[in-house]
Structures are given as structure tokens and as C-alpha cells.
Amino acid sequence: MTRSYVWYLTDVAMDATHFDEREFFRAISASRVRALLIGRRALISLGLPVLTRDYDFWIHADDAAAFNQAVEPFDLFPNRSPEEARATGRYVLENDEKVDVLVARSVPTVDGVRVAFDDVWTRRRALEIAEGIEVLVPSLDDLILTKRFGGRPKDAEDIRLLEALRGAGAS
């Protein structure tokens, strides 16, 4: 008797982690970590039509250990210690989900503008993504600056969308 390959794939036990995005954001908010959602998830939270699989945060350099502790219940594992992360300016938390974490005190844009976390933090916005759950994002102007960190084609498209949102009167 031969086994169907398709049947075999569906017969294999998979141990995927359970990930609840709302609880993930709730845990970060409750931790009081200075964490800003950046990247395409921030655009999605603003209602823009983009797709992404990962999460991107810019956190205060002193808050890496507290951020890791806040997301520990989601079985997200850091690839660097907080000290190593501060030295390199970034790290990744992952399992089935991926969270890119920027911990630099400032980051230059592709055209040399230095963007400081502390400045962006003072202009942050709180967005309610579900009842009682807020996520903190940079102001539109600052989010546009963060999209200029990489200079990729998709960043240019994201900037175009953010500028259109800003032109429509959002702040």
C-alpha cells in the first residue's frame, strides 16, 4: 500500500505556537516599555493597505530586558542579550513569529538625517487597535523618517501612502 504524499503532509503533527496579536500588544502596553511600533504593522494600524508578516519595534535602549520579559509569554526568543543588542543597535525575537527590534538611540536616514528615539518618543501617538488595547506609533512625520532608514522600493511606496494620509489631514 502506498501512502499519498499529500496525506502524509497533513498527517504530520505540527507544533506551531499560539500567537494572539491583541494579547501581544496588550502585554507590551502593560509593561510600560518605551516601545514604538514602526514598519508596515504601524501602517496597518493606521488603516493603510499593506501586507507584512513580521513586527518592527523601536524601543528605548535601556528597555530591552523589560521588552523581552513582556513578550516572553509568547515564546519569543531573543537572538542577542540586551547588552549585545545595545552594542549592535538591533536584535530579533522569534519563533513562528518574528519581531525586529531596533534599540539604537538614533538612526540615520539614507540621506543622512539623524533621527533620535527620544525625540520621536515625545511626538508618539496612541492608537486603539481593539477595545482597551493601545499601540504606540511615531507621528506621521516621524514614521516617514523611519521609512527612510532603509531606502528599499517598498519603503518608498510606504512613504507615498503615508504622505497621502498626511495630505488627507491625519497627523
JOHU-V215587 format. One record per residue. N is the residue number from 1. RES is the residue in three letters. D_CENTER is the distance of its C-alpha to the mean C-alpha in Angstrom with 2 decimals. Layout:
N;RES;D_CENTER / N;RES;D_CENTER
//
This chain:
1;MET;49.05 / 2;THR;46.00 / 3;ARG;42.51 / 4;SER;40.42 / 5;TYR;37.33 / 6;VAL;35.27 / 7;TRP;36.67 / 8;TYR;35.82 / 9;LEU;32.14 / 10;THR;32.00 / 11;ASP;34.10 / 12;VAL;31.75 / 13;ALA;29.99 / 14;MET;26.22 / 15;ASP;24.32 / 16;ALA;20.87 / 17;THR;18.75 / 18;HIS;18.45 / 19;PHE;14.96 / 20;ASP;14.92 / 21;GLU;11.72 / 22;ARG;13.63 / 23;GLU;14.71 / 24;PHE;11.36 / 25;PHE;10.35 / 26;ARG;13.98 / 27;ALA;13.97 / 28;ILE;11.28 / 29;SER;13.27 / 30;ALA;16.50 / 31;SER;15.80 / 32;ARG;16.06 / 33;VAL;13.62 / 34;ARG;12.78 / 35;ALA;9.00 / 36;LEU;7.50 / 37;LEU;4.63 / 38;ILE;5.12 / 39;GLY;5.95 / 40;ARG;7.77 / 41;ARG;6.25 / 42;ALA;7.27 / 43;LEU;10.40 / 44;ILE;11.03 / 45;SER;11.00 / 46;LEU;13.51 / 47;GLY;15.55 / 48;LEU;15.35 / 49;PRO;16.47 / 50;VAL;14.01 / 51;LEU;13.01 / 52;THR;10.29 / 53;ARG;10.12 / 54;ASP;6.95 / 55;TYR;3.35 / 56;ASP;2.04 / 57;PHE;3.66 / 58;TRP;7.25 / 59;ILE;9.72 / 60;HIS;13.47 / 61;ALA;15.26 / 62;ASP;17.47 / 63;ASP;14.97 / 64;ALA;13.78 / 65;ALA;16.48 / 66;ALA;15.87 / 67;PHE;12.14 / 68;ASN;13.42 / 69;GLN;16.20 / 70;ALA;14.27 / 71;VAL;12.53 / 72;GLU;15.76 / 73;PRO;17.30 / 74;PHE;14.93 / 75;ASP;16.40 / 76;LEU;13.31 / 77;PHE;15.06 / 78;PRO;14.19 / 79;ASN;15.88 / 80;ARG;17.00 / 81;SER;18.50 / 82;PRO;17.22 / 83;GLU;20.16 / 84;GLU;19.43 / 85;ALA;15.78 / 86;ARG;17.23 / 87;ALA;19.83 / 88;THR;17.64 / 89;GLY;14.80 / 90;ARG;12.05 / 91;TYR;11.77 / 92;VAL;10.41 / 93;LEU;10.61 / 94;GLU;12.13 / 95;ASN;14.89 / 96;ASP;14.96 / 97;GLU;11.20 / 98;LYS;8.99 / 99;VAL;6.06 / 100;ASP;6.21 / 101;VAL;6.96 / 102;LEU;8.94 / 103;VAL;11.95 / 104;ALA;14.39 / 105;ARG;16.49 / 106;SER;16.70 / 107;VAL;15.80 / 108;PRO;18.29 / 109;THR;17.85 / 110;VAL;19.85 / 111;ASP;22.79 / 112;GLY;22.80 / 113;VAL;21.47 / 114;ARG;20.06 / 115;VAL;17.13 / 116;ALA;17.20 / 117;PHE;14.52 / 118;ASP;17.38 / 119;ASP;18.38 / 120;VAL;15.08 / 121;TRP;14.84 / 122;THR;18.34 / 123;ARG;17.54 / 124;ARG;14.47 / 125;ARG;14.79 / 126;ALA;14.55 / 127;LEU;14.16 / 128;GLU;15.85 / 129;ILE;14.24 / 130;ALA;17.14 / 131;GLU;20.23 / 132;GLY;19.58 / 133;ILE;15.79 / 134;GLU;13.90 / 135;VAL;10.38 / 136;LEU;10.43 / 137;VAL;9.55 / 138;PRO;11.60 / 139;SER;14.97 / 140;LEU;15.55 / 141;ASP;17.36 / 142;ASP;14.71 / 143;LEU;11.97 / 144;ILE;14.70 / 145;LEU;15.19 / 146;THR;11.67 / 147;LYS;12.37 / 148;ARG;15.57 / 149;PHE;14.22 / 150;GLY;14.71 / 151;GLY;17.48 / 152;ARG;17.00 / 153;PRO;18.84 / 154;LYS;15.86 / 155;ASP;14.54 / 156;ALA;18.06 / 157;GLU;17.98 / 158;ASP;14.77 / 159;ILE;16.61 / 160;ARG;19.65 / 161;LEU;18.04 / 162;LEU;16.64 / 163;GLU;20.11 / 164;ALA;21.81 / 165;LEU;19.93 / 166;ARG;20.94 / 167;GLY;24.42 / 168;ALA;24.66 / 169;GLY;24.49 / 170;ALA;20.93 / 171;SER;19.81
//
